[in-house]
Amino acid sequence: MAKSKLWLFLLIAGALLVVSIGGCGDESPITETGQPSPPTDPVTSGYIQLYDYEFGYGLEYPEDWESQPVEGEDVESVAMFTKPGTPTTLIVTIKLSNLSLEEAREELREGLEGLGLTIIEEREIVVNGREGYEVIYKPIAAVKMRQAIFIANGKTYMLVCSTAEPLYDEYEETFGHVINSFVIE
């Protein structure tokens, strides 16, 4: 349980870290010609499609946001997306897991409650045919977070969207689009 709390704390701390970083962590498989093959799904206007072939997931993030893979402790992969000039971030974390969705949901709830955080809203969701769990909470008074978790392929896929509370309503639709665009192979 202490390891779960530490992991949750590190994830929340990472989400609160606001950085201005550039680049795109999109990696594509190489075709016979030696060129990356592009994703074939249509992309929503105003968004960039990211597909991570190594970890088998994809999503769309706003084209005016910046992305860069970042290091994470005890995880397989972490990607961070930020809206320049704002404290708005999206972090996608993948870690090995043998938990069911129900067990992951309970671990997250216990971790939040163990840190003294109050859950504002929670619900079960289905995104692109995958069942998941979504929770909205405030890690500190000035910040509001929306987090979704999915379990597939022996991994936990977690999306954490955060911003200053006064900006949350402005970015709520964007957070919803990113989460609803999430796909796991």
C-alpha angles and dihedrals in degrees: 000000000000089000090052091051091048091049091048091047091050091049092050091046090051091050090053091052108099115199136165104228131156139208135065125260095206113137122187130191115257118250126216088271091057093249124121113257111235123232111266100210116102113254122226112247110263094025137094120221117228121191121181106202093186094059098027102237138114139186143163122246129183114280092229091058123091125229137198134160112246134194119259132187118242093001136109097221140357127188124182128201122188136187103228115239094020136079088241118128142166119201123189113197128184121190134169111263140172092190127117118233090257091052092047090049092051092046090052093047092048091047093052093046090045088057089051094250123147121226109227096188137354136180145160112253139189116212121179091340095311123116115227145160126243128194134180119204144148115243090185132005095262098046134068123194136195116198131184127187131194130181121214140138093011091304140104113228112200129185117192119188118187141170142150109294094244089057097045096093090050092054100034093096091047091050089050092051093050092049093045091050092054113117131178122199 
